[in-house]
Amino acid sequence: MENLMQKIIRLVIALFVLLLATHAYAQVGVVTEVHGEVSLQRADRHFILQPGVDLYPQDIIRSKDAASAQFDMDDGSMISISSNTEITIADYQLREDKSVASATIELVTGWLRFAVTKLRGHGSSFRLSMPTAVLGVRGTEGVIEVLGRDESSSTQILLEEGEVEVAERIHENRLAGQKVYLKPGQFAERKFGRMLYKRAKASATFKKRLPARLKMKLKQRIKMLKKRGIAPRKMANNKLKRQQLKKNEQRVLKTRLKKAKDKKREFKRNQRERPHKRPTH
């Protein structure tokens, strides 16, 4: 009986911690499109990604072959990924007016298209971090590819709008060496262990490898959808879906907590009803 009681207490504590973890971070974006199999890792839990799912800091997203997804962030920025890509929303802090205070998205491998809104306020920063380079973006759009991993990794960046600063990344959280500034149409590349350099335009091989779903600019895509009468963000439907997902998750947690409490009450009742042994002399 004591072991059962301990198990019930541990279950109640675990469920309470899980409920707190769900709301540890504020929502920073929403999934608006998914094609193929794309997964979401949140702490030690794994999900198959669907449109309408909220995004939070520390989320890890991975796409498989022939898959892609688009994310609309609450500050108005947009991110699209292609197949065999892994990204982490390492940091995404928003002010009350939904403008970015600081944000870092890590591209571990694969393809990513970004369209970042203009930053407002002193000290605001938005970084796209790759294994060999880091971008400081501010109201820009472009495409990034990360090939390989570890010592075989390389980063290629094509800027299409705005201006960005690209810095060499020596290892985690350390930037050193050369920096370059890209203007629209310019291209930068850095391979592991080599210097960062830029070109006047992207190479033909880069353009050939560029996935079809990432060729159209995100801003152009919004205009196209408006002409077709399709809202670029399915926020009305997504909001309902997000609320339903939260309600379902909370309902499951409440049901488990109720069962645990019922078992605890039943255990105490059984303890009271058990006949007490009289001491023998």
Secondary structure, DSSP 4 states (H G I P E B T S, - for coil): -HHHHHHHHHHHHHHHHHHHHHTSS---EEEEEEES-EEEEETTEEEE--TT-EE-TT-EEEE-TT-EEEEEETTS-EEEE-SS-EEEEEEEEE-TTS-EEEEEEEEEEEEEEEEPPPP-STT-EEEEE-SSEEEE-SS-EEEEEEESSGGG-EEEEEEEES-EEEEEEEETTEEEEEEEEE-TT-EEEEETTS--EEESS--HHHHHHS-GGGTS-HHHHHHHHHHTT--S--HHHHHHHHHHHHHHHHHHHHHHHHHHHHHHHHHHHHHHHSPPPPPP-
